[in-house]
Amino acid sequence: MKRFYKLLNYEVSQYITKVVIICLGTIISPLLFLNGTLTDYSNLYKRFETIYESSGSIIVFAIYFAAICGICIHSFYSNYSGSKSIYTLITLPMKREGIYFSKLLSFFICFLMFFSAQLISVFISYALVSSKSAAWEGGKYLMNNGLFLAFLRSGFLRILLPLGLEGIISTVSIFVVIVCSLFYGLLCERSKRFWGFVPIIAVIFLLIRVITYRVNQSNMSWEYINLYVYSIILFCFSGLFIWHGIKLVKRGAIV
């Protein structure tokens, strides 16, 4: 176990500085966009989620999300360049399952830091908007429980911080399958098992279906999707990716 922690620490230390920078950008950038949007005082009459979306903050989130994926991909391929540390990793005196999970867990830590930063950004952004609203015309346009209502009305915010059990399980399954799919895709590319991209494509279609439904859920009350079923399917795909990923590492197919 001690060797696993050392290896995990090594994996995380490779890119922790870049991740922290992206997390700071994730927190600060929306504040800059919101501050620019609020220079038009007519926006102070609007709901927080409307201001947040119109400011371009969701687009900023997508850009930083792509950057986080890029960092994880770079950290993986860095083992194959320069000193080619992949050979050192494979020959370490520990089970190869530990090598697999150290890399996978480092990916989870990376994405967890990013999503946590995004949530912090939303809370700070609301504080900024509410302070501006409170200072405008005696605060008569400041909405009580505005942040809570924003999480109820906004599909994007509901995915980040779901308020019900079904939503929580769905969000966790989305988070888990994204990380597992990304890592599994890298392993398949290195091991030349390109057929492994077929289930990844299936996962992408499922994610599009689930995310589209959840984002538009308030506007699609006539349509119901059982998110428990989709969550189970996504967890099953994650389990498949982990199982086969471990097999690839144990066989040394990624070298």
N, C-alpha and C positions, 0 to 999 in steps of 0.2 A: 504494500500500500504506500509506503514511503517513496518508492521509486515512481509510482504513478503520480503522486503529488508533485514530485520534482519535475516529471515530464510535463504535467499540466502547467506548472508554473513557467516552464520554458516556452511552451506553446503560446501562452497568454502574453508573456513578456515580449514576444516577437513583434506584436502590433498594438500593444495597449496604448501607446502614445498616440497613434493615429486614430484609434477608436475614441479616445478622450477628446481629441480635437474635433472629430465629427459630432460627438455628443454635445460639445459646447456650441458648435455651429447649429445643431438641431434646436438647442434652447434659445440661442440669441437671434438667429435669422428671422424666425416668425415675428419676434418683437419689433425688428426693424421694418418688416413689411406691414405689420399692423399699425405701427406708429405713422407710417406714410399714408395708410388708408384713412386713419382717423384725422388727418389734416382736413379732410372733407367732413365738416361737422354734420352733414346729413346722415352719415353712417352711424352717428351716435344714437339715432332713433331705432336702429335695427337690432335684431337679436345677435347674441355673441357668435353663435355658430355661423350665421350668415356673414358677419364681418370676417370671421376667421377664414371661411372658404373663399370669399371674394378677394381677400388680401393675397392669395396665392400660397398660403402656408401649407396646404395639402400638396401642392406641386413641390414645394421645398422638401417636405417629408419624403416624397417619392425619389427625389434626387439623392438625398442623404441615405435612403434605404439602398439605392443602387451602389452608393459608395461603400456602404458596409459590406455588401455582397462582394464588391471588388477587393476589399481588404482581406476577406476570408479566402477568396480565390488566390490572391497573391501570396498569402501565407502558406497555402497548400503547395503551390508550384515553386515556392522558394526552396523547398526541400529537394528539388530536382535541378537546381542551378547552383553555380559556384562550387561549394565544397560537396554538393550532393549529399546532404545530411540524411536523405531517405535511407541510404545504405547503413548509416550508423543507427538509425531508429530501428530498422528491421533486425539488427544484430544485438540489440540491447538485451541484457539478461532478465527479461520479464516476458510475461505472456503477451502475445500479439493483440489479444483483446484489449489489453491496457493501452497499447499504442493507438488502437482505433478510437477508444472512448476518450482518450486524452485530447485528441484532435477534435472529435465531435463535441465534447464538453466545452472546449475553448470557443468553438463556433457559437454554442448556446450562450456562453457568457458575453460574447461580443454582441449578439443580437439582443440579449436581455438588457444590457447597458444602453443600447440604442433606443429600445422601446420605453425604457424607464425615463430616459432623457426627453423623449417625445411627450410623455405624460406630464413631466415637470414643466415642459414648455407650454402645454395647454393651460395649466394652472396659473403660471406666471402671466400668460397672455390674457387670461380672464381678469387677473388683478389689474393689468394695464388698462384694459377696456373699461372695467368698472370704475376705476379711478378717474378716467377721462369723462365718463358719463356722470359721475357724481359731481364733478366740477362744472358741468354744463347746465345752465339754467336751474341751479339749486338741486340738481340730482333728481328731478321729477321723472326722468326717463330711465333711471336706474331700476332694473328689474330684480325683484327679490328671488332668491334661489336660482339666479340666472344660469349658473354653471351646472347645477343639477338638471335643470330643464334642457340645457344644451346637450347633455349626455343622453337625455331621453329622446330628443328630436333628431340629432345628427347621427346618420349612419356611420360616418367615419369615426366619430368619438365613441359610439357604442361598440365598435370593434376594438378600439384601444382599451376601453374600460367598460365592459358589459355589466349590466346591473342585475341580470337574472342568471339562474343556474345554466339554462340552455345556452345562453350567450357566452358565459364563462367557459364552458366545455368547448364550444365552437372556437372561441378565440385561442384557447390553449392548443387545440388540434391544428389550427392554422399555423400557429407559431412553431409547433413541433415538426410538422410535415415540411414546412419551408426549409428549416435548417437541415433536416435529414435528407431532403431531396437534393439540396445544394451539395452536400458532402458526398452523397451517393453518386451524383452525376460526375463529380471530379474523380471518384474512384473508378467509375466505369470508363471514363476517358483514358485514364492512365493504364488500365488493364485491357483496353481494347474490347471491352464488352459493350459495344454500342447498342445492343438490343436493350440494355438497361435503361435507355432513354425513353422507351415505349411507356413503361409505367409512370415515368416522370411527366411525360406529356399528358397522360390520363389525369395525374394529380393537378396539373396546371388547369385543365378544363374544369375539374371539380372545384378548385379554388376560385376560378372566375365565376362559376355558378353560385357558390356560397357567398362570396364577397359582394357580388352584384345584388343578390337578394338582401343581404344585411344592410348594405348602404341605402337601398331603396325601400327598406321594409316599411317605413311609415307611409310611403306613397303607394304601396302594393298590398294593402290590407286584404284585398280579395284573393291573394295568392298565399298559400302556406307551404313552407318547406320544413320537414322535420329535421332540424339541425342535429338532433341526437344521432340520426342515421348517418348523416354526412360526416359527423365527427368520428363515429366508429370506423367508417370507411377510411378516413384520413389517418386515423391511428393505426389501422391495419397496414396501410401503405408504409407508414413510418417504421412499423415493426419489420416489414419485408425488407426495406432498405437497410435497416440495421443488421438484420440477419445475414443478408447477402454481402453487405459491406464487410462484416467480420470475416466471412469466408474468403473474400478476396485478399484481405490483409494477411490472414493466416497462411494462405497459399503463396504469399509473396508475389501475387500477380501484378501488384502496382509498382513493382520495381522496374 
